[in-house]
Amino acid sequence: MRSVLLFLFSLIIVAVHAQDTLPITTLHFQQTFVNQYHPAFHSPITEGNKSLNHHAEQCLSSTTTLYFGTKTWHNGEFYFNPEVAAGSGISGATGVAGFPNGETFRVGSPAPSAYIARLFFRQIIPLSKEQTLRAEDQNILARMVPAERIIITLGKFSLSDIFDQNVTSHDPKSSLLNWSMMDAGAWDYPSNTRGYTYALSVKVVKKKYILRFCSALNSLWSNGIITNNFLPSPNDYLKAHGENLELILPLRKDFTHTIKFMVFANHGRMASYTDANAVLSKDTSLAIRNVVGTPSELYDGSSHLVSPALDNLRGKSGSYYGKYGFVINWEKTEGKDMLFARLSWNDGKRETWMYTEIDHSICVGSFISMNRIHRYDDKIRIALALNGISKDHAAYLQNGGYGFIIGDGLGNYPKGISNEFIIEAQYNLHYKMMTLSPDYQLIVNPAYNSCRGPVSVYSLRAHFEF
């Protein structure tokens, strides 16, 4: 891996020195700590392998990221983001489909771990002579760019960096924390367990619309790794991949009022809930239900974190199948206040692969500027989410099956399956390079089990950025 990075940097240096002018560079840094606590809550059942612990819990997580970017050749850019993550989520980041901390991962170990989050190239192809100023940000160089252009992005990054962008609620480092609010809940996008993958994205920016397309590698198993090697092979892509197509239409010319339409399709070895239910109905043993492996073994290929009834069926009914769905995202800016609504759906016939176990979701929310009290950089954020799953998915849980994030076990759904309802309210107190955010979440029917909860989750996030 080190030799590959040195080779890439060598290419960049050669390209930079071949130019007549000095390169444009950008360097940003962020560090985010999230401390979460939930008190004990009502739970009359015997908890399963993926149940949210009904006793009081407290967990601390952190992420530290360096954002480096530089201009390479003409209209070319290179970005590199090393990252360190530590800590864990409550109950090991399981037990709630709309999990309350978007800054934690399902990796099992709280020890600090360093990795390459993003490593990609971006190429701009002009479609007009008119120029516009692009402001600097994380992984964005400040420079003049064509008003109409094609943007090609190739390398390792997160699909959520490009798709389903939502200014009001998208980044858990600075906005709402809940998984079903930071991204479209039913969008099971290709990624590894930390949310990153190798992908090729093409974006067309016109004055009357923005169109994006992306093809990306999917994981080898649910919540698993993308490839066994540092760089993927063509065979890795053929085994598991996903495509996304998104159209953004402005309802105002300046794109402060937009509606986004996205469709997606994932392909891989994901098993059918119907087939798994047939196995579970014939075999009532715990052996066919107990989870395969532990989160700490995610990278050895043996820990798939689901029931054998599902895991044993992967890749059995064909070599090219998966799931499909759509996302509709509406957003409106009024002065410094914003409103948004998201609707997402997937067919729910096959197992959740990477994001979280939601097959359909609706989320509405807003953020309100505190200009009225002369706190110009402060915001109040609030949102509601209603998450649900397909009939086949619900039957799988009631039959005692476990997905990679939820499952209360056989006989532990006396009131059946109900939609998961979540309210989140947050205050962003900004001072210089720090934003302090007290946060409250109310989770009703955690993991779709109507006999448990409700659960209150209290959070305090400290975010540093420069």
Secondary structure, DSSP 8 states (H G I E B T S, - for coil): -HHHHHHHHHHHHHHHHTSSS---EEEEEEEEEEEEEE------S---TB---SS-EEEEEEEEEEEEEEE-STTEEEEEEEEEEEE--GGGT-S-SS-S-TT--S-S--S-EEEEEEEEEEEEEES-S-EEEE--BTTB--EEEESSEEEEEEEEE-GGGTSS--SSS--TTTS---HHHHS-TT------TTS-EEEEEEEEE-SS-EEEEEEEE--SSTT--S-SSSS--HHHHHHSEEEEEEEEEESSTTSSEEEEEEEEEEEES--BHHHHHHHHHH---STTTS--S-GGGGGGT----S-HHHHTTTTSS-SSEEEEEEEEEEEEEETTEEEEEEEEEE--SB---SS-S-SEEEEEEEEEEEGGGTEEEEEEEEEEEEEE--HHHHHHHHTT---SS-B--TT--TT-B--EEEEEEEEEEEETTEEEEEEEEEEESGGGBTTS--EEEEEEEEEEE-
